Amino acid sequence: MKILTSVLLALVLSIAVAAQSQSSTSSQSGSQAGQGSQSQGSQNQSGQAQTSTSTNAHQNMSGTVSRNGKSFTNDKNNQEYRVDNPNALQGQEGQHVELLVQVDPDNNVIHVIQIEPQQ
């Protein structure tokens, strides 16, 4: 009787280990990149954290406001951004300005916080 109980216990444990292994393998193969989904997921999460950090942080930019005031071209990288609050740039159309902004790099959109005085 003790042998039968030991064999059944060993069988149950081996089935549990096999099921855990299969579950882990199927989630890894779902990534199609040859990497485990857990490591890929942590990379995505850290990338999202970096994006949200840069989105929430205020940045100084200098550049030129478009003639209609709805876009801004950054001097540093010649990147053009859409301004989500163009009223903040009223009176600055076509001029070179320094701005304090929040950047949404995914959509190339900036939100003007403050227009810095020219130096």
HELIX and SHEET records of a PDB file:
HELIX    1   1 LYS A    2  SER A   29  1                                  28    
HELIX    2   2 SER A   37  ASN A   56  1                                  20    
HELIX    3   3 PRO A   86  LEU A   89  5                                   4    
SHEET    1   A 6 HIS A  58  VAL A  65  0                                        
SHEET    2   A 6 SER A  71  ASN A  74 -1                                        
SHEET    3   A 6 GLU A  80  VAL A  83 -1                                        
SHEET    4   A 6 VAL A 109  GLU A 116  1                                        
SHEET    5   A 6 HIS A  96  ASP A 104 -1                                        
SHEET    6   A 6 HIS A  58  VAL A  65 -1                                        
END                                                                             
